[in-house]
Every structure is written in C-alpha cells, then in structure tokens.
Amino acid sequence: MSLQDQFIQAQLESKTLPERPDNMTLLKIYALFKQASNGDVSGERPGFSDMIGRAKFDAWESLKGTAQEDAMQQYIDLIADLKG
C-alpha cells in the first residue's frame, strides 16, 4: 500500500477512534493533516478573538519545513497509536 493510500486509510480511521483524543492531540492531528495535504502554513494568523483558529494556525506553523511525506507518515503513526 502506498504512503498516500495509508494516509487516506488513517483519515478514515481517525473518525472511528475508541475515544476522543485530548485537545493537544487533536491539534497535532490537524496540523499533521494540513502539513501533509497542503505543505507549509499559508495565510495570516487569525485575530485574537478567534482562539481556536489561532491554536490551529500555530500548531500547523510549528511543522513549517516538514516534508509532506514525513507529515503523512507521522499522521499515520499517530492515528495507529491512538487506535491502540
């Protein structure tokens, strides 16, 4: 199975995890997904009134420079760990 196929499978599995991950883990999942799908963060950081948007942006920005393939593999590994 190709890395892309594994990534797609992990996306499906992320929706059926045995329990909901904590907020920090959810941010990591989001950031890895965005980095794997879109590459480095783009756009402007949301304003102070959008705290969730800022947290997501900051999490994604923390992965800046990570290769998309590396982000895919980290996403796959994280979902596998969460599945138990």
Backbone torsions as a table, in degrees:
resi	resn	phi	psi	omega
1	MET	NA	133.6	-178.6
2	SER	-71.7	163.0	177.7
3	LEU	-59.1	-41.2	179.2
4	GLN	-62.0	-42.3	178.4
5	ASP	-64.2	-41.4	178.2
6	GLN	-63.6	-38.7	179.1
7	PHE	-63.4	-45.5	178.4
8	ILE	-62.6	-42.7	178.1
9	GLN	-61.6	-42.9	179.6
10	ALA	-63.0	-36.4	177.3
11	GLN	-61.0	-44.0	178.5
12	LEU	-63.9	-42.5	-179.0
13	GLU	-68.1	-27.3	-179.6
14	SER	-63.9	-22.9	-179.5
15	LYS	-84.3	-8.4	-177.0
16	THR	-126.2	31.6	179.1
17	LEU	-65.2	148.5	-177.7
18	PRO	-61.7	-31.9	174.5
19	GLU	-144.0	156.7	-178.0
20	ARG	-71.7	126.8	178.3
21	PRO	-65.9	158.9	176.0
22	ASP	-68.7	168.8	-174.1
23	ASN	-61.0	-38.2	179.8
24	MET	-65.1	-39.0	178.4
25	THR	-68.7	-39.4	177.0
26	LEU	-61.3	-40.1	177.3
27	LEU	-64.0	-39.0	179.5
28	LYS	-65.7	-42.9	177.3
29	ILE	-58.9	-47.6	179.8
30	TYR	-59.3	-49.4	-176.4
31	ALA	-63.1	-43.7	179.0
32	LEU	-64.1	-40.5	178.2
33	PHE	-61.5	-47.6	-178.6
34	LYS	-64.4	-41.3	-179.8
35	GLN	-65.9	-41.8	-179.9
36	ALA	-67.5	-36.9	-176.3
37	SER	-83.7	-40.5	-169.9
38	ASN	-118.8	-9.8	-175.1
39	GLY	82.0	-155.6	-175.9
40	ASP	-60.1	149.2	-179.4
41	VAL	-55.0	145.9	177.3
42	SER	-138.0	166.4	-179.6
43	GLY	86.6	-178.1	-178.4
44	GLU	-97.4	149.9	177.3
45	ARG	-66.0	132.3	179.8
46	PRO	-59.3	157.2	-179.4
47	GLY	-69.1	169.8	-175.6
48	PHE	-59.1	-30.6	-177.8
49	SER	-72.1	-15.8	179.4
50	ASP	-105.0	75.9	-174.3
51	MET	-65.7	-37.8	179.5
52	ILE	-67.7	-44.5	177.2
53	GLY	-59.8	-40.5	178.4
54	ARG	-64.4	-43.8	-179.5
55	ALA	-62.5	-42.8	178.1
56	LYS	-63.4	-45.8	179.6
57	PHE	-59.9	-46.8	-178.4
58	ASP	-63.5	-39.7	179.0
59	ALA	-64.1	-43.6	179.2
60	TRP	-66.0	-42.9	-178.9
61	GLU	-62.3	-29.6	-179.6
62	SER	-65.4	-16.8	179.7
63	LEU	-97.4	5.7	-177.3
64	LYS	-52.3	131.6	-179.9
65	GLY	92.9	-10.3	176.7
66	THR	-75.4	130.0	178.4
67	ALA	-61.6	145.8	-179.1
68	GLN	-59.8	-37.6	179.2
69	GLU	-65.9	-38.5	177.4
70	ASP	-64.9	-41.9	178.8
71	ALA	-63.9	-39.5	176.8
72	MET	-59.6	-47.2	-177.8
73	GLN	-64.5	-41.1	178.3
74	GLN	-64.1	-38.4	177.7
75	TYR	-63.5	-47.9	179.4
76	ILE	-58.2	-46.6	-178.9
77	ASP	-64.4	-40.7	-179.6
78	LEU	-64.9	-44.7	178.9
79	ILE	-63.4	-40.6	178.0
80	ALA	-61.3	-41.7	178.6
81	ASP	-63.7	-41.1	-177.8
82	LEU	-70.3	-27.3	178.3
83	LYS	-68.5	-25.4	177.8
84	GLY	90.1	NA	NA
